[in-house]
Amino acid sequence: MKMNAVLLTLIFAFATLTGKSQVPAKALNPVSKAQWAEDIDYFAKKLVDKHANAFHFTTKEKFYKAIDDLKKDLPNLKDEQVVVRLLQITSSVGDGHTAVHLPSNFPIYPIALFCFGKEMYVTRATQQYEQLCGKKLVKIDGHTLDEINQKLSSVITSNENDWFVMSVRAQMISVPDILHTLGIISFADKAKFTFSDEENSPIEIELQPFFQDGKKQWVSAVKQEPMFRQRTNENFWFTYLEDINAVYLNFRGYDDLAKNTNSLFDFLNEKKATRLIVDLRQNGGGDFKKGRRQLVSPIQKNTTLNQKGNLFVITGRRTFSAAMVNSIDFKKETNAIIIGEPPGEKPNSYSENDEMKLPNSGLIISYSTKYYKFLDVDVPAFEPDIRVDPNWKDFSAGVDPVLAKIKSIIQQK
């Protein structure tokens, strides 16, 4: 199960959160209207043919009407508007693994946002706009946050869950071509943003998008990032927490998992640690079978770690695909306490995505190839044993409320 396809469409925006791009995006090829029409026909046929069930959420009639409407509107659309319209169609299919990968020549605004409940704050900004860090977003071009969220709903599938929507929404707001196509902003090259400060005083500023080239320096809203948001260039790292005799594992990716888990277990033995904390909050997926074999199963057999109160698994809105599956595996197969936010994917859904490239534009489309049922009951999300939601007070202070809660549980034993 590969990384969240919708998050892949926004991978350049995600780089603003981490300071590092995870996947190289591709630029859109220059194409004529006739070539776009060919691509749209190819898209419609191949998506229906290749998806495990393209009409599990939308209907055949709605799908093909959207295709026909797009082709009718084609003479009056710019390339980026065609891309967003295709994104609306993939969103209507109804699973997070089916999406358009936004091209690298889509610019972004110089801010990164994160949803804390119904509020959205600037968590990072380029140095030029450092003063916006920590400010709450109120309006864009006069549209309230509620109005913006309503318009964005057409490009974010509602058939995953609320945590998926929160995760993707915050990133899509950074993409002016999406906002412009949806009628949220009047011009793609500039927009008036309204923020509020701690005293609820309004701050109005015109933001212009830029093309990411890795040269701009980004500034965080916090002076010291909590541990789980550090070492952003590493997909698998761990450290020893002496005060609770625990090893903390930040598990973001499945590459080289066998080698990495061997190092983890050697480190656990070296430190004589009796506790393990597995953090999946930033894990967008991979091969869940590897996770089962190389992480879940060895921990299950470890009589020291596999005890209630000795093993914790942290999930969050960006826990997706294979990472979500492995969090469920931990719940079913071990005595782990699952803590944090629910993962941003339905436990029983279409996934295992593959990709196709449109012949003329080169646009990449992800689609689901299998249906999986990981829980006996169909529910919107896999709920953790202990719910701990992100909140702005802790975030702005550089505090990780989940790790604080785990330490509190351990110290009370």
PAPA-923753 format. One record per residue (C-alpha): residue number from 1; residue in one letter; chain; x, y, z. Coordinates in nm, 3 decimals. Layout:
N
> NUM A A X Y Z
...
END
This chain:
413
> 1 M A 0.000 0.000 0.000
> 2 K A 0.168 0.314 -0.120
> 3 M A 0.180 0.662 0.024
> 4 N A -0.139 0.867 0.048
> 5 A A -0.211 0.959 -0.315
> 6 V A -0.371 1.290 -0.228
> 7 L A -0.075 1.388 -0.014
> 8 L A 0.147 1.295 -0.305
> 9 T A -0.042 1.545 -0.517
> 10 L A 0.066 1.805 -0.265
> 11 I A 0.415 1.678 -0.199
> 12 F A 0.573 2.012 -0.280
> 13 A A 0.344 2.178 -0.028
> 14 F A 0.430 1.911 0.229
> 15 A A 0.794 2.005 0.184
> 16 T A 0.707 2.339 0.341
> 17 L A 0.609 2.153 0.658
> 18 T A 0.917 1.935 0.677
> 19 G A 1.178 2.137 0.494
> 20 K A 1.240 1.840 0.264
> 21 S A 1.059 1.708 -0.042
> 22 Q A 0.978 1.336 -0.025
> 23 V A 0.895 1.266 -0.391
> 24 P A 1.019 1.452 -0.701
> 25 A A 0.716 1.610 -0.871
> 26 K A 0.694 1.628 -1.250
> 27 A A 0.616 1.934 -1.458
> 28 L A 0.312 1.942 -1.685
> 29 N A 0.394 1.911 -2.055
> 30 P A 0.272 2.192 -2.283
> 31 V A -0.039 2.063 -2.461
> 32 S A -0.305 2.184 -2.705
> 33 K A -0.679 2.170 -2.641
> 34 A A -0.704 1.873 -2.876
> 35 Q A -0.435 1.692 -2.680
> 36 W A -0.616 1.769 -2.355
> 37 A A -0.932 1.617 -2.503
> 38 E A -0.735 1.301 -2.586
> 39 D A -0.594 1.292 -2.234
> 40 I A -0.938 1.333 -2.078
> 41 D A -1.077 1.044 -2.282
> 42 Y A -0.775 0.833 -2.190
> 43 F A -0.818 0.929 -1.824
> 44 A A -1.187 0.830 -1.820
> 45 K A -1.136 0.495 -1.990
> 46 K A -0.824 0.386 -1.803
> 47 L A -0.943 0.497 -1.460
> 48 V A -1.262 0.294 -1.495
> 49 D A -1.071 -0.004 -1.638
> 50 K A -0.789 -0.004 -1.387
> 51 H A -0.959 0.098 -1.062
> 52 A A -1.082 -0.192 -0.850
> 53 N A -1.429 -0.033 -0.845
> 54 A A -1.447 0.323 -0.977
> 55 F A -1.816 0.346 -0.890
> 56 H A -1.809 0.234 -0.529
> 57 F A -1.896 0.587 -0.412
> 58 T A -1.999 0.794 -0.714
> 59 T A -2.229 0.674 -0.992
> 60 K A -2.142 0.599 -1.352
> 61 E A -2.382 0.873 -1.461
> 62 K A -2.220 1.140 -1.241
> 63 F A -1.870 1.034 -1.341
> 64 Y A -1.931 1.055 -1.715
> 65 K A -2.130 1.377 -1.683
> 66 A A -1.827 1.535 -1.513
> 67 I A -1.608 1.410 -1.800
> 68 D A -1.850 1.551 -2.061
> 69 D A -1.876 1.884 -1.878
> 70 L A -1.498 1.911 -1.862
> 71 K A -1.465 1.851 -2.234
> 72 K A -1.736 2.108 -2.311
> 73 D A -1.563 2.368 -2.092
> 74 L A -1.218 2.284 -2.229
> 75 P A -1.193 2.574 -2.480
> 76 N A -1.222 2.826 -2.196
> 77 L A -0.997 2.654 -1.943
> 78 K A -0.630 2.706 -1.867
> 79 D A -0.408 2.402 -1.819
> 80 E A -0.405 2.433 -1.440
> 81 Q A -0.784 2.453 -1.435
> 82 V A -0.807 2.129 -1.631
> 83 V A -0.581 1.963 -1.374
> 84 V A -0.800 2.081 -1.085
> 85 R A -1.115 1.967 -1.264
> 86 L A -0.958 1.623 -1.306
> 87 L A -0.872 1.633 -0.935
> 88 Q A -1.241 1.694 -0.863
> 89 I A -1.330 1.386 -1.065
> 90 T A -1.077 1.162 -0.889
> 91 S A -1.202 1.298 -0.557
> 92 S A -1.556 1.196 -0.650
> 93 V A -1.438 0.835 -0.686
> 94 G A -1.421 0.829 -0.310
> 95 D A -1.090 0.694 -0.179
> 96 G A -0.770 0.861 -0.068
> 97 H A -0.553 0.648 -0.295
> 98 T A -0.720 0.782 -0.611
> 99 A A -0.603 1.131 -0.705
> 100 V A -0.420 1.358 -0.945
> 101 H A -0.055 1.428 -0.864
> 102 L A -0.023 1.804 -0.892
> 103 P A 0.259 1.906 -1.129
> 104 S A 0.579 2.065 -1.001
> 105 N A 0.505 2.378 -1.204
> 106 F A 0.212 2.458 -0.976
> 107 P A 0.326 2.738 -0.742
> 108 I A 0.245 2.760 -0.370
> 109 Y A 0.196 3.037 -0.117
> 110 P A 0.485 3.112 0.121
> 111 I A 0.304 2.972 0.425
> 112 A A 0.220 2.627 0.564
> 113 L A -0.096 2.567 0.763
> 114 F A -0.229 2.308 1.007
> 115 C A -0.584 2.246 1.132
> 116 F A -0.633 2.251 1.508
> 117 G A -0.999 2.154 1.538
> 118 K A -1.193 2.414 1.341
> 119 E A -0.909 2.666 1.347
> 120 M A -0.613 2.688 1.114
> 121 Y A -0.275 2.835 1.206
> 122 V A 0.042 2.921 1.015
> 123 T A 0.302 2.670 1.134
> 124 R A 0.579 2.771 0.894
> 125 A A 0.650 3.055 0.654
> 126 T A 0.932 3.172 0.431
> 127 Q A 1.168 3.420 0.592
> 128 Q A 1.002 3.709 0.410
> 129 Y A 0.675 3.633 0.589
> 130 E A 0.814 3.522 0.924
> 131 Q A 0.576 3.762 1.097
> 132 L A 0.284 3.538 0.994
> 133 C A 0.410 3.239 1.192
> 134 G A 0.163 3.155 1.467
> 135 K A -0.117 3.362 1.319
> 136 K A -0.467 3.222 1.271
> 137 L A -0.616 3.221 0.922
> 138 V A -0.949 3.407 0.907
> 139 K A -1.023 3.485 0.541
> 140 I A -0.884 3.462 0.189
> 141 D A -1.006 3.725 -0.058
> 142 G A -1.301 3.792 0.172
> 143 H A -1.406 3.426 0.197
> 144 T A -1.438 3.294 0.552
> 145 L A -1.271 2.970 0.653
> 146 D A -1.611 2.795 0.653
> 147 E A -1.674 2.913 0.297
> 148 I A -1.327 2.802 0.188
> 149 N A -1.373 2.459 0.345
> 150 Q A -1.706 2.418 0.168
> 151 K A -1.554 2.499 -0.171
> 152 L A -1.254 2.273 -0.109
> 153 S A -1.487 1.981 -0.040
> 154 S A -1.514 1.914 -0.415
> 155 V A -1.142 1.829 -0.437
> 156 I A -1.118 1.629 -0.113
> 157 T A -1.310 1.305 -0.096
> 158 S A -1.562 1.295 0.186
> 159 N A -1.560 0.917 0.176
> 160 E A -1.246 0.874 0.388
> 161 N A -1.283 1.049 0.724
> 162 D A -1.259 1.385 0.901
> 163 W A -0.889 1.343 0.980
> 164 F A -0.809 1.280 0.615
> 165 V A -1.002 1.594 0.522
> 166 M A -0.823 1.805 0.784
> 167 S A -0.484 1.684 0.668
> 168 V A -0.539 1.747 0.298
> 169 R A -0.740 2.068 0.336
> 170 A A -0.458 2.250 0.514
> 171 Q A -0.221 2.170 0.230
> 172 M A -0.461 2.252 -0.054
> 173 I A -0.507 2.604 0.081
> 174 S A -0.140 2.660 -0.004
> 175 V A -0.207 2.599 -0.376
> 176 P A -0.339 2.910 -0.555
> 177 D A -0.438 2.727 -0.875
> 178 I A -0.679 2.516 -0.671
> 179 L A -0.822 2.821 -0.494
> 180 H A -0.857 3.012 -0.820
> 181 T A -1.027 2.728 -1.007
> 182 L A -1.275 2.687 -0.721
> 183 G A -1.356 3.059 -0.715
> 184 I A -1.203 3.124 -0.374
> 185 I A -0.957 3.383 -0.508
> 186 S A -1.000 3.623 -0.799
> 187 F A -0.646 3.604 -0.936
> 188 A A -0.406 3.310 -0.936
> 189 D A -0.100 3.533 -0.895
> 190 K A -0.208 3.715 -0.578
> 191 A A -0.463 3.701 -0.299
> 192 K A -0.549 3.897 0.014
> 193 F A -0.512 3.687 0.328
> 194 T A -0.660 3.793 0.661
> 195 F A -0.508 3.655 0.980
> 196 S A -0.562 3.730 1.347
> 197 D A -0.309 3.754 1.628
> 198 E A -0.333 3.654 1.995
> 199 E A -0.543 3.965 2.067
> 200 N A -0.774 3.880 1.773
> 201 S A -0.657 4.189 1.588
> 202 P A -0.685 4.143 1.210
> 203 I A -0.375 4.133 0.991
> 204 E A -0.430 4.177 0.618
> 205 I A -0.157 4.097 0.371
> 206 E A -0.134 4.023 0.001
> 207 L A 0.050 3.699 -0.068
> 208 Q A 0.202 3.603 -0.399
> 209 P A 0.282 3.241 -0.483
> 210 F A 0.624 3.115 -0.585
> 211 F A 0.769 2.809 -0.755
> 212 Q A 0.962 2.592 -0.514
> 213 D A 1.326 2.551 -0.607
> 214 G A 1.467 2.466 -0.265
> 215 K A 1.634 2.807 -0.229
> 216 K A 1.391 2.977 0.007
> 217 Q A 1.447 2.938 0.378
> 218 W A 1.147 2.842 0.589
> 219 V A 1.093 2.953 0.946
> 220 S A 0.897 2.759 1.210
> 221 A A 0.633 2.904 1.437
> 222 V A 0.810 2.744 1.734
> 223 K A 1.162 2.802 1.862
> 224 Q A 1.229 2.435 1.937
> 225 E A 1.043 2.161 1.753
> 226 P A 0.928 1.868 1.969
> 227 M A 1.117 1.546 1.918
> 228 F A 0.872 1.385 1.673
> 229 R A 0.910 1.677 1.428
> 230 Q A 1.290 1.664 1.432
> 231 R A 1.529 1.472 1.203
> 232 T A 1.294 1.526 0.910
> 233 N A 1.534 1.370 0.658
> 234 E A 1.519 1.029 0.830
> 235 N A 1.241 0.777 0.769
> 236 F A 1.329 0.550 1.061
> 237 W A 1.510 0.671 1.369
> 238 F A 1.508 0.601 1.741
> 239 T A 1.646 0.730 2.068
> 240 Y A 1.655 0.634 2.434
> 241 L A 1.435 0.809 2.691
> 242 E A 1.618 0.744 3.015
> 243 D A 1.353 0.889 3.247
> 244 I A 1.103 0.618 3.147
> 245 N A 1.349 0.347 3.032
> 246 A A 1.190 0.351 2.686
> 247 V A 1.306 0.361 2.327
> 248 Y A 1.118 0.609 2.111
> 249 L A 1.089 0.505 1.744
> 250 N A 0.989 0.753 1.475
> 251 F A 0.871 0.530 1.191
> 252 R A 0.799 0.736 0.877
> 253 G A 0.882 0.494 0.594
> 254 Y A 0.927 0.129 0.501
> 255 D A 1.250 0.146 0.298
> 256 D A 1.524 -0.083 0.434
> 257 L A 1.287 -0.194 0.709
> 258 A A 1.459 -0.527 0.782
> 259 K A 1.795 -0.357 0.833
> 260 N A 1.639 -0.076 1.035
> 261 T A 1.444 -0.304 1.268
> 262 N A 1.754 -0.514 1.335
> 263 S A 1.928 -0.196 1.448
> 264 L A 1.627 -0.106 1.661
> 265 F A 1.622 -0.438 1.846
> 266 D A 2.000 -0.426 1.898
> 267 F A 1.957 -0.080 2.050
> 268 L A 1.675 -0.200 2.277
> 269 N A 1.900 -0.478 2.406
> 270 E A 2.197 -0.247 2.447
> 271 K A 1.995 -0.001 2.656
> 272 K A 1.809 -0.279 2.841
> 273 A A 1.493 -0.080 2.769
> 274 T A 1.168 -0.234 2.889
> 275 R A 0.940 -0.004 2.691
> 276 L A 0.892 0.092 2.327
> 277 I A 0.702 0.385 2.173
> 278 V A 0.627 0.349 1.799
> 279 D A 0.533 0.681 1.640
> 280 L A 0.336 0.647 1.313
> 281 R A 0.204 1.004 1.295
> 282 Q A 0.408 1.095 0.986
> 283 N A 0.394 0.758 0.808
> 284 G A 0.208 0.780 0.476
> 285 G A 0.237 0.413 0.386
> 286 G A 0.441 0.141 0.219
> 287 D A 0.422 -0.238 0.243
> 288 F A 0.211 -0.339 0.541
> 289 K A 0.323 -0.700 0.507
> 290 K A 0.681 -0.589 0.571
> 291 G A 0.559 -0.403 0.876
> 292 R A 0.389 -0.716 1.003
> 293 R A 0.689 -0.941 0.947
> 294 Q A 0.968 -0.712 1.053
> 295 L A 0.816 -0.501 1.328
> 296 V A 0.480 -0.620 1.462
> 297 S A 0.562 -0.993 1.478
> 298 P A 0.900 -0.958 1.657
> 299 I A 0.746 -0.722 1.911
> 300 Q A 0.457 -0.963 1.964
> 301 K A 0.708 -1.235 2.056
> 302 N A 0.906 -1.007 2.289
> 303 T A 0.770 -1.088 2.635
> 304 T A 0.924 -0.776 2.790
> 305 L A 0.787 -0.523 2.541
> 306 N A 0.454 -0.692 2.471
> 307 Q A 0.291 -0.596 2.798
> 308 K A 0.022 -0.339 2.871
> 309 G A 0.196 -0.019 2.968
> 310 N A 0.526 -0.116 2.805
> 311 L A 0.424 -0.075 2.442
> 312 F A 0.266 0.238 2.289
> 313 V A 0.174 0.313 1.926
> 314 I A 0.106 0.673 1.826
> 315 T A -0.128 0.748 1.534
> 316 G A -0.240 1.072 1.370
> 317 R A -0.420 1.219 1.072
> 318 R A -0.123 1.147 0.842
> 319 T A -0.106 0.783 0.948
> 320 F A -0.223 0.635 0.619
> 321 S A -0.241 0.316 0.416
> 322 A A 0.015 0.056 0.537
> 323 A A 0.082 0.259 0.851
> 324 M A -0.287 0.253 0.939
> 325 V A -0.294 -0.124 0.875
> 326 N A 0.007 -0.183 1.099
> 327 S A -0.148 0.028 1.376
> 328 I A -0.449 -0.206 1.360
> 329 D A -0.209 -0.503 1.361
> 330 F A -0.053 -0.374 1.682
> 331 K A -0.399 -0.350 1.838
> 332 K A -0.499 -0.701 1.731
> 333 E A -0.171 -0.886 1.781
> 334 T A -0.004 -0.715 2.077
> 335 N A -0.084 -0.549 2.408
> 336 A A 0.000 -0.205 2.270
> 337 I A -0.185 0.103 2.386
> 338 I A -0.284 0.302 2.076
> 339 I A -0.276 0.675 2.146
> 340 G A -0.319 0.999 1.950
> 341 E A -0.556 1.097 1.670
> 342 P A -0.735 0.845 1.447
> 343 P A -0.550 0.768 1.121
> 344 G A -0.664 0.959 0.813
> 345 E A -0.818 0.663 0.629
> 346 K A -1.115 0.431 0.667
> 347 P A -1.006 0.087 0.791
> 348 N A -1.222 -0.087 0.530
> 349 S A -1.164 0.082 0.196
> 350 Y A -1.007 0.077 -0.149
> 351 S A -0.630 0.118 -0.161
> 352 E A -0.313 -0.050 -0.295
> 353 N A -0.267 0.227 -0.549
> 354 D A -0.097 0.213 -0.885
> 355 E A -0.029 0.500 -1.125
> 356 M A -0.084 0.592 -1.489
> 357 K A 0.050 0.880 -1.694
> 358 L A -0.170 1.072 -1.937
> 359 P A -0.010 1.042 -2.283
> 360 N A 0.015 1.410 -2.381
> 361 S A 0.026 1.620 -2.065
> 362 G A 0.228 1.365 -1.867
> 363 L A -0.006 1.417 -1.570
> 364 I A 0.021 1.134 -1.315
> 365 I A -0.298 0.974 -1.183
> 366 S A -0.313 0.735 -0.886
> 367 Y A -0.590 0.477 -0.854
> 368 S A -0.683 0.198 -0.615
> 369 T A -0.644 -0.164 -0.722
> 370 K A -0.781 -0.358 -0.421
> 371 Y A -1.041 -0.347 -0.148
> 372 Y A -0.926 -0.433 0.203
> 373 K A -1.130 -0.499 0.516
> 374 F A -0.913 -0.463 0.825
> 375 L A -1.189 -0.433 1.087
> 376 D A -1.498 -0.648 1.129
> 377 V A -1.723 -0.344 1.152
> 378 D A -1.735 -0.061 0.896
> 379 V A -1.640 0.257 1.083
> 380 P A -1.508 0.594 0.963
> 381 A A -1.178 0.556 1.149
> 382 F A -0.967 0.329 1.365
> 383 E A -1.005 0.492 1.705
> 384 P A -0.706 0.495 1.940
> 385 D A -0.743 0.362 2.294
> 386 I A -0.652 0.707 2.426
> 387 R A -0.748 1.009 2.220
> 388 V A -0.503 1.301 2.221
> 389 D A -0.571 1.570 1.962
> 390 P A -0.322 1.837 1.852
> 391 N A -0.392 2.177 2.005
> 392 W A -0.243 2.514 1.927
> 393 K A -0.136 2.591 2.286
> 394 D A 0.092 2.286 2.302
> 395 F A 0.209 2.324 1.943
> 396 S A 0.313 2.687 1.990
> 397 A A 0.501 2.591 2.305
> 398 G A 0.688 2.312 2.126
> 399 V A 0.518 2.049 2.343
> 400 D A 0.416 1.703 2.223
> 401 P A 0.095 1.628 2.421
> 402 V A 0.096 1.262 2.314
> 403 L A 0.443 1.188 2.450
> 404 A A 0.357 1.385 2.764
> 405 K A 0.049 1.166 2.813
> 406 I A 0.254 0.847 2.763
> 407 K A 0.508 0.958 3.021
> 408 S A 0.226 1.039 3.262
> 409 I A 0.078 0.689 3.219
> 410 I A 0.414 0.522 3.277
> 411 Q A 0.501 0.732 3.580
> 412 Q A 0.165 0.656 3.742
> 413 K A 0.224 0.279 3.725
END
